[in-house]
Amino acid sequence: MAEIVYAVEMRGSGAPVEGREGVLRGAATGVGPNGEAIIFETEVVMSDDGFTESGSITLNGRGSVNFDTIGMGQMGPSPVEGLMYGTVMWKITGGDGEFAGATGHITSNFTFSEAGELVDNQYVRIFTG
């Protein structure tokens, strides 16, 4: 069993999904623990209690992990005009490449602007093998 732990800041954008009330899609990129490009893709479903989320994180040349929300994520207005902020925890539900059969958790602390700009700071712990 191998353990991979890293922290990363991802930057990208998000927007409502046309024809799906309360659903957002987001994408962001960053640099992985070995200098590889990371691509983050997510779908967020808003509710009165917070939000749920599912998506994937791909580490270029290594593989990807899939994730789903643990409980509910939370997002609300920040002290900065026009900027929302929040947190969410995800459970890794599988993967491919180096991450086939992966498990683990990811925590996310993020901001989301009125213009759709996403900044997501993630702390990732993946178990493989």
C-alpha positions in Angstrom: 0.0 0.0 0.0 1.4 3.4 -1.0 0.3 6.7 0.4 0.5 10.0 -1.6 0.0 13.3 0.2 0.2 16.7 -1.3 -1.3 20.2 -1.2 -2.1 22.2 -4.3 -3.8 25.5 -5.3 -6.0 25.1 -8.3 -7.3 28.1 -10.4 -10.0 28.1 -13.0 -13.7 28.9 -13.4 -17.2 27.8 -12.8 -20.7 28.5 -14.2 -24.3 27.4 -13.9 -25.3 24.5 -16.1 -27.9 25.6 -18.6 -31.3 24.0 -18.0 -30.4 22.5 -14.6 -31.5 24.7 -11.7 -28.9 24.9 -8.9 -26.2 23.0 -10.7 -22.7 24.4 -11.4 -19.8 23.0 -13.4 -16.2 24.0 -12.6 -12.8 23.3 -13.9 -9.3 24.3 -12.6 -5.7 23.5 -13.1 -2.6 23.4 -10.9 0.8 21.7 -10.5 1.1 18.3 -8.8 3.6 16.9 -6.3 6.0 15.8 -9.0 5.6 19.0 -11.2 2.9 17.4 -13.4 -0.1 19.3 -14.6 -3.3 18.7 -12.6 -6.8 19.1 -14.1 -9.8 19.4 -11.7 -13.3 18.9 -13.0 -16.4 19.1 -10.8 -20.2 19.2 -10.8 -21.8 21.0 -7.8 -25.5 20.6 -6.8 -26.7 23.4 -4.5 -29.4 22.9 -1.9 -30.8 24.7 1.1 -28.4 22.9 3.4 -25.2 23.5 1.4 -24.1 21.5 -1.6 -22.9 18.1 -2.9 -20.2 17.6 -5.4 -18.7 14.9 -7.6 -15.8 15.0 -10.1 -12.3 14.0 -10.9 -8.7 15.1 -10.5 -6.2 14.0 -13.2 -2.5 14.1 -12.6 -1.0 14.2 -16.1 0.8 11.1 -17.0 -0.1 9.3 -13.8 -3.9 8.8 -13.8 -7.0 10.2 -12.2 -9.1 9.9 -9.0 -12.9 10.3 -8.8 -14.5 11.8 -5.7 -17.9 12.4 -4.0 -18.8 14.7 -1.2 -18.7 13.5 2.4 -21.9 15.1 4.0 -22.5 18.6 2.7 -20.2 21.3 1.5 -20.8 24.8 2.7 -20.4 28.1 0.9 -21.4 31.7 1.8 -20.5 35.3 1.3 -17.0 36.3 2.3 -16.0 39.7 3.8 -14.8 40.7 0.3 -17.6 42.2 -1.9 -18.6 39.8 -4.7 -16.6 36.8 -3.4 -18.1 33.6 -1.9 -16.0 31.2 0.1 -16.4 27.7 1.5 -15.2 24.3 2.4 -16.0 20.7 1.4 -14.6 17.2 2.1 -14.5 14.5 -0.6 -14.1 10.7 -0.4 -12.0 9.2 -3.2 -14.2 6.6 -4.9 -11.7 5.1 -7.3 -9.4 5.9 -10.1 -7.3 4.8 -13.0 -3.7 4.5 -14.1 -1.4 4.7 -11.0 -4.6 5.4 -9.0 -6.6 2.3 -10.0 -8.5 1.2 -6.9 -7.4 4.3 -4.9 -9.1 5.4 -1.7 -8.6 8.4 0.5 -9.8 11.9 1.3 -9.5 15.4 0.0 -10.3 18.6 1.7 -11.1 21.8 -0.2 -11.0 25.4 0.9 -12.1 27.6 -1.9 -13.3 31.0 -3.2 -15.8 31.6 -6.0 -16.3 35.1 -7.5 -19.3 36.7 -9.1 -17.3 36.6 -12.4 -17.0 32.8 -12.0 -13.3 32.7 -11.0 -12.5 29.7 -8.8 -9.5 29.3 -6.5 -9.4 26.0 -4.8 -6.8 25.0 -2.2 -6.8 21.2 -1.8 -5.1 18.9 0.7 -5.0 15.4 -0.8 -4.3 12.0 0.8 -4.5 9.0 -1.6 -3.9 5.3 -0.7 -3.0 3.1 -3.7 -2.2 -0.6 -4.0 
